[in-house]
Amino acid sequence: MTDTTGLGERALKRAALHQHRFHAHFEEYFDTLGTRLDVPSFSRFTPECLRLLRDLSLRGGKRMRVVLLHEAARLVTTEPVDGLDAAALSIELLQTHGLVHDDLIDDSPTRRGGPSTYYAYRDRFPRHPQAALGLTVLAGDLALALSLQVLLDAELPVATRQAMVEVQTRAAADTFMGQIADLERDFTDDPDDDVLHGVADYKSARYSLLAPLQLGLLAAGEQPARYERELRRYARLVGICGQMRDDYLDLFGDAATMGKPTGTDLRDGRRSYTVGALLSVVSGSERALVEDALGDAAGTPETIAAVREIGERRGVPARMEADMRRHAERASAEAAGWRSRWREDAVAFFEQLPRWSIARTL
């Protein structure tokens, strides 16, 4: 896992073990998938689609959702828990679905150091752009269907299986609505905090945080519906922290550390937390410069540097960091309230997680 300062040595060791074990399990899943799917015997495109999904899924990622799933089960017990492997596959296949469609929506050529699924199909069918687009959509759809199928096939009590499928179905639907709201936000002049927080909640927090929490608790025999409000509050707050940090790093992060250029949100015209914070404190020629840079796909590094310098001069980084800390402490306090019912060391992990989310440099 990348840049996990503050999570604690034992938690880091557990996280690394979960990640390593899951990667091997994910490889095995894809290696045997072709034998378990009823693939048309004549089809050449279907095996190619599965290969692209495998390549994208195994190419990288911190697997934090898998770690959260296992840590959620540890809230209840340290004993082995059936169903976590199936839940982990479901979570990461839903993530693969999201990556495929995100890259199509954003017209992104690369993902995790390799070609995006969309651009792989564009290279495969240079004279048939509509086919490339359609196959990309279908690849993402297949990943979504597989994420639900692994739960339906899990050797678990029927009630547990059904509850897990309901969690993932709701998470997927919420994420789709979050994607719609994300696109809508960029057509809104100066979206307020309610809009920005809502996008962060629907687009990422509900499937990246809430769903792993719910699935881990379900697998361990707990009924997360009894604690729905507090789990949602926690997931929303941590999701807001994470999105704020992503937006902050996009302009104020170190490009060398991140391995990618800064200013992507500006060039793409995204009205992120950082862009909103900038526009709220500038006027005159400074505001004109920021607004000219917003949505300018050809924006130069010099322009991005100038916007960054304006933000630093106006105290935007410090203001955003203070806001992130405020939300992180609220999330930590929410998790601290779980001690009355769940295991101390597992609660401590979730108490520390929000602080890690705002301290990371990647």
C-alpha positions, -999 to +999 in steps of 0.1 A: +000+000+000+013+034-009+021+062+017+003+048+047+020+068+074+000+068+106-020+036+103+002+018+127+027-010+122+004-039+129-023-025+107+002-020+079+013-056+081-023-068+080-030-045+050+000-058+031-011-094+038-046-087+026-033-070-005-008-098-014-034-126-007-061-108-027-038-102-057-032-140-060-069-147-056-078-121-083-053-137-107-068-171-100-103-158-106-094-144-140-074-175-149-104-197-145-131-172-155-133-184-191-142-219-180-170-207-159-187-183-183-209-195-211-189-178-238-202-181-274-179-207-291-175-186-322-167-153-304-132-139-306-141-105-291-154-120-258-121-136-248-103-104-258-127-084-236-119-107-206-082-103-213-085-065-212-105-066-179-079-089-164-051-067-175-067-036-160-078-053-128-044-068-120-023-038-132-022-020-098-042-001-073-038+001-035-067-023-028-078-002+001-114-013-004-102-049+003-083-038+034-114-020+046-135-051+040-112-072+062-109-046+089-146-043+090-149-080+097-123-076+124-146-052+142-166-083+151-141-112+152-105-122+146-115-156+135-115-166+098-147-153+081-164-170+051-175-148+023-147-122+025-130-135-007-162-133-027-169-098-013-134-087-021-138-099-057-171-081-060-157-048-047-127-048-070-147-059-101-171-030-094-140-008-092-128-022-126-162-013-140-158+022-127-123+026-142-134+014-176-163+039-178-144+067-161-117+065-187-143+066-215-161+096-199-128+114-194-112+103-227-082+091-208-055+073-228-038+056-198-046+040-165-022+026-139+008+029-163-009+012-192-035+019-219-071+025-208-096-001-220-111+026-243-078+034-259-069-003-262-101-007-283-094+025-302-060+011-312-076-023-320-103-007-342-088+026-356-113+027-385-143+018-364-145+043-335-182+035-327-173-002-323-144+008-300-168+029-279-195+002-278-170-025-268-156-003-240-191+003-226-198-035-228-165-044-211-175-021-182-210-036-181-195-071-180-173-062-150-204-049-132-223-081-139-194-102-127-192-082-095-227-093-086-223-129-100-194-137-076-217-129-047-245-150-060-221-179-065-206-176-030-211-205-006-229-185+020-263-187+037-290-174+013-299-144+036-262-133+037-258-136+000-289-117-007-279-089+017-245-086+001-260-084-034-283-057-022-253-037-007-234-039-040-264-031-062-272+000-041-235+010-042-234+007-080-266+027-084-253+054-061-220+056-079-238+060-113-258+088-099-227+103-085-211+102-119-240+120-133-239+146-106-201+149-111-207+158-148-235+181-138-213+199-113-190+211-140-219+229-157-227+247-125-211+281-118-195+281-084-210+249-069-214+252-031-201+228-005-234+209-004-229+200-041-192+192-038-198+170-007-228+153-024-207+144-054-179+130-032-204+110-012-223+094-041-194+090-066-169+075-043-177+072-005-207+049-009-189+022-029-153+027-017-161+030+021-197+023+030-201-009+009-168-025+022-178-017+058-213-032+053-200-063+034-173-070+061-198-067+089-224-089+070-197-116+064-188-116+101-225-121+111-233-085+121-263-066+109-250-033+095-286-020+089-288-015+127-260+011+124-269+026+090-268+062+100-235+062+117-218+041+091-231+065+064-219+095+084-184+080+088-181+069+051-193+103+039-169+122+060-139+101+050-150+102+014-151+140+016-116+140+031-102+118+004-118+138-024-105+170-009-070+156-007-072+143-043-083+178-055-056+195-033-028+173-047-040+179-083-028+215-080-006+217-049+010+183-049+045+173-060+044+160-096+075+139-091+062+122-061+028+115-077+043+104-110+019+126-130+016+163-139-004+187-118-033+208-130-054+181-147-086+193-131-080+229-143-073+217-179-104+195-178-126+223-165-135+204-133-150+226-106-133+207-078-128+216-042-095+233-051-110+253-080-139+264-058-115+275-030-095+295-056-124+312-071-137+322-037-106+343-028-096+359-061-108+388-081-098+411-110-069+399-131-062+369-108-097+356-112-095+361-149-063+340-151-080+312-131-111+313-152-091+313-185-071+283-173-103+264-163-112+242-192-082+251-214-070+216-225-039+232-239-029+250-207+008+251-203+028+241-172+036+278-168-001+287-166-007+260-141+023+272-121+009+307-122-025+295-108-007+276-081+013+306-071-019+327-068-035+300-047-005+298-024-003+336-021-040+337-012-037+310+015-057+283-004-035+253+007-037+262+044-074+268+042-080+235+024-058+216+049-077+231+078-110+220+062-097+185+056-085+182+092-119+194+105-137+167+085-111+140+094-115+147+131-153+145+128-149+111+111-124+099+138-149+109+165-176+090+147-155+059+147-145+063+183-181+059+192-180+023+180-159+012+210-190+003+230-199-025+207-169-035+186-133-046+191-109-020+203-080-025+179-102-027+149-120+005+159-086+022+162-079+014+126-111+032+115-104+060+139-070+066+123-080+061+087-094+097+082-061+112+094-042+090+070-064+100+041-054+137+045-017+130+052-010+111+020+011+125-007-002+103-036 
